Amino acid sequence: MTDDTESIRQRVSIEPFDLDSQVSDFRCGKESLDEFINTDQARTFQKLRLGRTKLVHWEGNLAGYYTLAPNTLTDDEYVGEETEYAEKLHDKHIQIPAQLLGRLAVDQEYQGRGLGSFLLDRIIAETIRCESPFRVILLHAHRDVTGFYEERGFVLSEMPRNSDRDNKIMISDLGPITRDGD
């Protein structure tokens, strides 16, 4: 744990977004991300159980948010050594369990402080620890931030539909579950 991480941890609180959450004036510089949290989109998304949004506060002020949802990749979209094993168990396409990072946004006032990296590390750690056996984290990154995710171990998907998209599909393989010390 770096001093920066500890410093951020001391300043940040994260709470679930609920239908009564009051959010306004959030600006991260991406219109679609600003619109999601500043309009009824986040409430509708939550109400329909399409995923869960968490609000990130820096010393009490809204500094960011992220949205997670369960998802899957088919074995023809994702090829790893586990798909070969799973195919022996099934005679049809299998679904690889994925945690979808639907949105990750940091308000412009808080950008450049390491908050985005801190949140991504937290999301990865929580996904690994959660009860659902997610194999990968999947996200749709704006072209200008793919480097941010690549620096943290995400790779561009080789799915054919990824080549003509504005938002690039990226994947982080969490690997198999191992015992401590393995």
Helices and strands as residue ranges (DSSP letters): H 3-11, E 12-16, H 31-38, H 41-47, E 52-58, E 61-74, H 81-89, E 95-106, G 108-110, H 115-129, E 136-142, G 143-145, H 146-150, E 155-156, G 160-162, E 167-173
